[in-house]
Amino acid sequence: MDFVIDQMRQTDWKQVLEIYYHGMETGNATFEMNEPDWKSWEDWDRDHLEECRLVVREGKRVLGWASLLPISARAAYQGVVEVSIYLHKDSLGKGVGTNLMQALIEASEAAGMWTLQSEIFPENTGSLKLHEKMGFRKVGYREKIGQMEDGRWRDVVLVERRSPHIGLD
């Protein structure tokens, strides 16, 4: 499979949203079940860090995307971000996720981020394995932390990766 990883563009929005909807359909990728909180590129653009928005392309087709969200506006947490990574269902098991996560890690470190974190449903074993493979460690288990739109409470596994390249003395 030949693919390239580059910066997400506004013209990718339709495919990015389609991949997100595929994740929603699994029931194990996001708390959202119907419509995302961000309904337009402008909404999404406002919340996600510009320097760390990546897509995997095979020709004109987007196979997956990843981005970072700040966890806090406070200066002390400026290097701590939440990872979003979503793959097209047809690209699973083909190395797309590994390559995309590696590129995201490199982009985050170039931007001065020192901690990447993700909250993953325990049932999403593929995502947990990818994060572990890429150096994330389990740091917690949050029981009934969020409620699905259908009323079900869900648990998440909290994982994080600390950059070995940023001085954390």
C-alpha positions as CSV (number, residue, x, y, z in Angstrom):
1,M,0.0,0.0,0.0
2,D,1.5,3.3,-1.1
3,F,0.5,6.3,1.0
4,V,1.8,9.6,2.1
5,I,1.2,11.5,5.3
6,D,0.8,15.2,5.2
7,Q,-1.0,18.2,6.7
8,M,-4.8,18.1,6.8
9,R,-6.4,20.7,4.6
10,Q,-9.9,22.1,4.6
11,T,-10.5,20.3,1.3
12,D,-10.1,17.0,3.3
13,W,-13.0,17.8,5.6
14,K,-15.6,15.7,3.8
15,Q,-13.4,12.6,4.0
16,V,-12.3,13.3,7.6
17,L,-15.9,13.6,8.7
18,E,-16.8,10.4,6.8
19,I,-14.0,8.5,8.6
20,Y,-15.2,9.9,12.0
21,Y,-18.7,8.7,11.2
22,H,-17.3,5.2,10.5
23,G,-15.7,5.4,14.0
24,M,-19.1,6.4,15.5
25,E,-20.7,3.4,13.8
26,T,-18.4,1.0,15.7
27,G,-19.8,2.3,19.0
28,N,-16.3,2.1,20.5
29,A,-14.5,5.1,19.1
30,T,-16.3,8.1,20.6
31,F,-19.1,9.0,23.0
32,E,-21.0,10.6,20.1
33,M,-23.5,8.5,18.4
34,N,-25.4,10.8,16.0
35,E,-23.8,14.2,15.3
36,P,-20.4,15.4,16.4
37,D,-20.1,18.5,18.6
38,W,-18.4,20.1,15.6
39,K,-20.6,20.3,12.6
40,S,-18.5,22.3,10.3
41,W,-14.8,22.7,9.4
42,E,-14.8,26.0,11.1
43,D,-16.0,24.4,14.4
44,W,-13.4,21.7,14.2
45,D,-10.6,24.0,13.1
46,R,-11.2,26.3,16.1
47,D,-10.6,23.4,18.6
48,H,-7.7,21.4,17.1
49,L,-4.0,22.5,17.1
50,E,-3.1,23.6,13.6
51,E,0.5,22.3,13.6
52,C,-0.6,18.7,14.5
53,R,-3.3,17.8,12.0
54,L,-2.3,15.0,9.8
55,V,-3.9,12.8,7.1
56,V,-2.8,9.6,5.4
57,R,-3.4,9.8,1.6
58,E,-3.5,7.2,-1.0
59,G,-3.8,9.3,-4.1
60,K,-6.8,11.6,-3.4
61,R,-8.3,9.2,-0.9
62,V,-7.9,9.9,2.8
63,L,-7.2,6.6,4.7
64,G,-7.0,8.1,8.2
65,W,-6.4,11.3,10.2
66,A,-5.0,12.4,13.5
67,S,-5.1,15.6,15.5
68,L,-4.4,17.1,18.9
69,L,-6.6,19.0,21.2
70,P,-5.2,21.1,24.1
71,I,-6.4,19.7,27.5
72,S,-6.3,23.1,29.2
73,A,-5.9,26.8,28.3
74,R,-3.6,27.2,31.4
75,A,0.1,27.9,30.5
76,A,1.3,25.1,32.8
77,Y,-0.4,22.5,30.6
78,Q,0.6,23.9,27.2
79,G,2.5,20.8,26.3
80,V,-0.2,18.3,27.3
81,V,-2.6,17.3,24.5
82,E,-5.3,14.8,23.7
83,V,-4.9,12.6,20.7
84,S,-7.6,11.9,18.2
85,I,-6.8,9.2,15.6
86,Y,-9.3,7.7,13.2
87,L,-8.8,5.2,10.4
88,H,-11.0,4.4,7.5
89,K,-12.4,0.9,8.0
90,D,-10.8,-0.4,4.8
91,S,-7.3,0.7,6.0
92,L,-7.2,-1.3,9.3
93,G,-4.3,-3.7,9.7
94,K,-2.2,-2.2,6.9
95,G,0.2,-0.1,8.9
96,V,-1.7,3.1,8.4
97,G,-2.3,3.7,12.1
98,T,1.3,3.0,13.1
99,N,2.7,5.3,10.5
100,L,0.1,8.0,11.3
101,M,0.7,7.8,15.0
102,Q,4.5,8.0,14.5
103,A,4.1,11.1,12.3
104,L,1.8,12.7,14.9
105,I,4.3,12.0,17.7
106,E,7.1,13.6,15.6
107,A,4.9,16.6,14.8
108,S,3.9,17.0,18.5
109,E,7.5,16.9,19.7
110,A,8.5,19.5,17.0
111,A,5.7,21.7,18.4
112,G,7.0,21.4,21.9
113,M,4.4,19.0,23.3
114,W,5.6,16.8,26.2
115,T,2.6,14.6,27.0
116,L,0.1,12.9,24.6
117,Q,-2.9,11.4,26.2
118,S,-5.9,9.4,25.0
119,E,-9.0,8.1,26.7
120,I,-10.0,4.8,25.0
121,F,-13.0,2.6,25.5
122,P,-11.7,-0.8,27.0
123,E,-13.6,-2.6,24.2
124,N,-11.5,-0.7,21.5
125,T,-8.7,-3.2,21.7
126,G,-7.2,-2.2,18.3
127,S,-6.7,1.4,19.5
128,L,-5.3,0.2,22.9
129,K,-2.8,-2.0,21.1
130,L,-1.7,0.8,18.7
131,H,-1.2,3.2,21.6
132,E,0.8,0.6,23.6
133,K,2.9,-0.2,20.5
134,M,3.7,3.5,20.1
135,G,5.0,4.0,23.7
136,F,1.8,5.0,25.5
137,R,1.3,3.5,28.9
138,K,-1.9,2.9,30.9
139,V,-2.1,5.4,33.7
140,G,-5.7,5.0,34.8
141,Y,-9.1,3.6,34.4
142,R,-12.0,6.0,34.6
143,E,-15.2,4.2,35.5
144,K,-18.5,5.5,34.1
145,I,-16.8,8.8,33.1
146,G,-19.2,9.6,30.3
147,Q,-22.7,8.9,29.1
148,M,-23.6,7.9,25.6
149,E,-26.4,9.6,23.9
150,D,-28.5,6.5,24.4
151,G,-28.0,6.8,28.2
152,R,-25.4,4.1,28.7
153,W,-22.5,5.0,30.9
154,R,-19.0,4.1,29.6
155,D,-15.6,3.5,31.1
156,V,-12.3,4.6,29.5
157,V,-8.7,3.6,29.8
158,L,-6.4,6.6,30.2
159,V,-3.1,6.3,28.4
160,E,-0.3,8.7,28.0
161,R,3.1,9.0,26.3
162,R,5.8,11.3,27.6
163,S,8.3,12.6,25.1
164,P,11.8,11.5,25.9
165,H,13.1,14.5,24.0
166,I,11.6,17.2,26.2
167,G,13.5,17.9,29.4
168,L,11.2,16.9,32.2
169,D,13.7,17.3,35.1
